[in-house]
């Protein structure tokens, strides 16, 4: 009986969660055009989300590029000429590592910050106060954050792709002994513009997920400081999980359907 | 008394609300007259704030109707609710000022969003309201730099900046020292007189209730069990009301 009660409660909570997410998703869709009334606010968010994340992206991508280079060289030993090192680093960075890792680190930072900010506003009744002065919190708080994250994540990813490749290139020279010219020729050899475009298309969706889950969990905050902590944690966990799941679905759609190999 | 001040402005009929298994409002019937100051008293956690949020449409009832000027707001969509709220001001328990904005921006925000005034007119109007609450010099300060009493006064300035017909106060004196509490009481009274507004005050501070109220109503176990003028309240024979206003641990209301 106890198991049934727990199971029932879990199912009800799950349905409630899906309902809440769908409702906010619908309202964002419905009011999307109102973003033009909140351009100023959107620029502020673009600065916080985009420019504020640059140091984090810088460190992450340089080291990720470096480690990719070292690992690839190690796996090539005796089987693949090191001439292909640039090709492998370029491919893996633009297709997968750049977009996904940037989304995960920016997601952790940004969705947590959004959930904590909106969650605090919720528990201190600032969201209610906004409603009372006839300002729609979805229009004023959610739309600018979603627009900013959706636009800035691709920009950050281009930046991260570039830095990761540079990181890989430097390490290839210093640690593996592959010259810049050789690395670059390898990079050019297998590069297809679809790799870059496909990787970047994914990041628009990741950016949306990051801001959306931050806002949703912020709005759902209950209680006091503890509630804000829970909301922040849920925002980070849910946005990271959704990024990983949607990454597979998008990769399938982009590389098996849209840019399908002949 | 002017013409606007006749008849009820807000009516609640059979309003019920449950949160999970707990029934918070169990059939509320209440009429609030135009230009009157109604004080709703009751123990902490008895549903007073929930009742206030029903009046503004922030919470929808499970059953019952809430009428504003005879129109049922429970049937309103978001747009109509927002239009209705232009006639309302609300002072929240913790003032609910926007942390990221200065005091001036907080008070001016409703005007920036909803009026056709120029920046200069907005600034002048917002400053007038800050002067009204006795804080003309805090324009550029942030809420974090203000004391509790100052925050409430700024919250009050923001609540009345659009010259609303109704102002709702959620525990306006809670957490303030007795002198600051009285400052707020005097302000509520003077705003009501100067601006001819209807006020609904929710509080468990009996002193404040007597001071500001034209009429007191007591909410207990989800129902309005008493309603009367401060004099009638003081003379009532209802044991539950007597226990509450006298602040006794013994009586029909169980303390724990």
Interface residues (C-beta under 8 A of the other chain):
Chain A: X120 X121 X124 X125 X126 X128 X129 X130 X131 X132 X133 X134 X135 X136
Chain B: X53 X56 X58 X78 X82 X83 X85 X86 X88 X89 X90 X92 X93 X94 X96 X97 X98 X99 X109 X110 X113 X114 X158 X162
